[in-house]
Amino acid sequence: MPIKLEGSCHCGAVRFNVQSNTPIPYQLCTCSICRKVGGVGGSINLGAHASTLEVTGGKEDIGVYKAVLNRDTKKETTASSERRFCTQCSSMLWLYHDEWSDILHPFASAIDSPDLEAPDELIVVKTDSKPDYVRLPEGPKKVYKRFGGDSLEDWHKKHGKYIE
């Protein structure tokens, strides 16, 4: 049975819950988008079932950001994915993409309950766009210039962390 993740923004205006089979915050993305919307180090997304999303407070305070890709170049475009955030305090809440409409990616930083289990090893992706001043977290990790080989589901299954 999937686990219920309960989350909120920093100011408490937006509250939500969603069901997840993949609740381990194991992958840190250090791309320019994740660093700028999530903080200096980047962000960690979880996986959840989009159809189970329930916003229990603050629907009117949820904004949508579509990231700019390849900013300031001839290849500049707008991402089709949507990052939802609180318009009151700017906390990032979740990422959604129509192409994968059954999946929602809550930001681990927005999850209040349950306490998320720390992975034995962190996967760090998109270091090809990480500036030198950004230091990676301590502890065991695998570092990739682009992406690791496993999807959220595959990683959880491989490590015996997938919740049926």
C-alpha positions as CSV (number, residue, x, y, z in Angstrom):
1,M,0.0,0.0,0.0
2,P,1.5,3.4,-1.0
3,I,2.5,5.8,1.8
4,K,0.6,9.1,2.4
5,L,2.9,12.1,2.1
6,E,1.7,15.3,3.8
7,G,3.3,18.5,2.8
8,S,3.0,22.3,3.1
9,C,4.7,25.5,2.1
10,H,6.9,27.4,4.6
11,C,4.2,29.9,5.6
12,G,1.5,27.2,5.9
13,A,-0.9,28.8,3.4
14,V,-0.8,25.7,1.2
15,R,-1.2,22.2,2.5
16,F,-1.5,19.0,0.5
17,N,-1.2,15.2,0.6
18,V,-0.5,12.6,-2.0
19,Q,0.2,8.8,-2.1
20,S,3.7,7.6,-3.0
21,N,5.4,4.3,-3.7
22,T,8.7,6.0,-4.1
23,P,9.3,8.2,-0.9
24,I,13.0,8.0,-0.4
25,P,14.8,11.3,-1.2
26,Y,17.8,9.8,-2.8
27,Q,18.5,12.0,-5.9
28,L,19.8,15.6,-5.7
29,C,19.5,17.6,-8.9
30,T,22.0,20.4,-9.3
31,C,20.8,21.8,-12.6
32,S,20.4,25.6,-12.8
33,I,16.6,25.3,-12.5
34,C,16.7,23.2,-9.3
35,R,19.5,25.3,-7.8
36,K,17.6,28.6,-8.4
37,V,14.1,27.4,-7.4
38,G,15.3,25.0,-4.7
39,G,18.3,26.8,-3.2
40,V,22.0,26.8,-3.6
41,G,22.5,23.0,-3.6
42,G,19.6,22.0,-5.8
43,S,16.4,20.1,-5.1
44,I,15.2,16.6,-4.4
45,N,12.0,15.3,-6.0
46,L,10.0,12.3,-4.9
47,G,7.5,10.4,-6.9
48,A,3.7,10.2,-6.3
49,H,0.4,9.3,-7.9
50,A,-1.0,12.5,-9.4
51,S,-4.6,11.3,-9.2
52,T,-4.2,11.1,-5.4
53,L,-3.2,14.7,-4.9
54,E,-5.4,16.5,-2.4
55,V,-4.9,20.2,-1.7
56,T,-6.4,20.6,1.8
57,G,-5.7,24.3,2.1
58,G,-4.6,27.3,0.0
59,K,-5.5,26.3,-3.5
60,E,-5.8,30.0,-4.3
61,D,-2.2,30.5,-3.2
62,I,-0.7,28.0,-5.7
63,G,1.2,29.5,-8.6
64,V,2.7,27.8,-11.6
65,Y,6.2,28.4,-12.9
66,K,7.4,27.0,-16.3
67,A,11.1,27.1,-16.3
68,V,13.2,28.8,-19.0
69,L,15.5,26.3,-20.7
70,N,18.8,27.4,-22.3
71,R,18.2,31.0,-21.0
72,D,20.0,33.8,-22.9
73,T,20.9,31.5,-25.8
74,K,19.5,31.1,-29.3
75,K,18.0,27.8,-28.1
76,E,15.9,29.4,-25.3
77,T,12.5,27.8,-24.8
78,T,10.0,27.4,-22.0
79,A,9.7,24.0,-20.3
80,S,6.4,22.2,-20.7
81,S,6.6,20.9,-17.1
82,E,5.0,22.9,-14.4
83,R,6.5,23.7,-11.0
84,R,3.9,24.6,-8.4
85,F,4.8,26.9,-5.6
86,C,3.2,29.0,-2.9
87,T,2.6,32.6,-4.1
88,Q,2.8,33.8,-0.5
89,C,6.2,32.5,0.6
90,S,7.6,31.0,-2.7
91,S,8.1,27.5,-1.4
92,M,8.4,24.9,-4.1
93,L,5.7,22.3,-3.7
94,W,5.7,19.8,-6.7
95,L,6.5,19.4,-10.3
96,Y,4.0,18.1,-12.9
97,H,4.2,17.3,-16.6
98,D,1.3,16.4,-18.9
99,E,3.4,13.9,-20.7
100,W,3.5,11.8,-17.5
101,S,0.1,12.8,-16.2
102,D,-0.1,9.9,-13.7
103,I,3.1,11.0,-11.9
104,L,3.6,14.0,-9.6
105,H,7.0,15.0,-8.2
106,P,6.7,16.5,-4.7
107,F,9.7,18.4,-3.6
108,A,11.1,16.5,-0.6
109,S,11.6,19.9,1.1
110,A,7.8,20.4,1.2
111,I,7.1,17.1,2.9
112,D,6.2,17.4,6.6
113,S,5.1,13.8,7.4
114,P,6.1,11.1,7.6
115,D,9.8,11.7,8.4
116,L,11.5,10.7,5.2
117,E,14.1,7.9,5.3
118,A,17.6,9.0,4.4
119,P,19.1,6.9,1.6
120,D,22.3,4.9,2.2
121,E,23.8,6.6,-0.9
122,L,22.9,9.9,-2.6
123,I,22.6,10.1,-6.3
124,V,23.7,13.6,-7.6
125,V,22.7,14.5,-11.1
126,K,23.3,17.4,-13.6
127,T,26.7,18.4,-12.2
128,D,27.5,19.6,-15.7
129,S,25.7,22.8,-14.8
130,K,26.8,23.1,-11.1
131,P,29.1,26.0,-10.4
132,D,32.3,25.3,-8.4
133,Y,31.1,27.1,-5.3
134,V,28.3,24.5,-4.8
135,R,29.6,21.8,-2.5
136,L,28.0,18.4,-2.6
137,P,26.6,16.9,0.6
138,E,28.9,14.7,2.7
139,G,28.5,10.9,2.8
140,P,28.3,8.2,0.2
141,K,27.2,9.3,-3.2
142,K,27.4,8.6,-6.9
143,V,27.8,11.7,-9.1
144,Y,26.7,12.1,-12.7
145,K,27.3,14.9,-15.1
146,R,23.9,14.3,-16.7
147,F,21.5,11.7,-15.2
148,G,21.8,8.4,-13.4
149,G,20.6,5.2,-15.1
150,D,17.5,4.5,-12.9
151,S,14.1,6.0,-12.8
152,L,12.6,6.8,-9.4
153,E,10.6,3.6,-9.5
154,D,13.6,1.5,-10.7
155,W,15.9,2.9,-8.0
156,H,13.3,2.2,-5.2
157,K,12.8,-1.4,-6.5
158,K,16.5,-2.1,-6.9
159,H,17.1,-0.9,-3.3
160,G,14.1,-2.8,-1.8
161,K,12.4,0.6,-0.9
162,Y,9.4,0.4,-3.4
163,I,6.2,0.4,-1.4
164,E,3.6,-1.8,-3.0
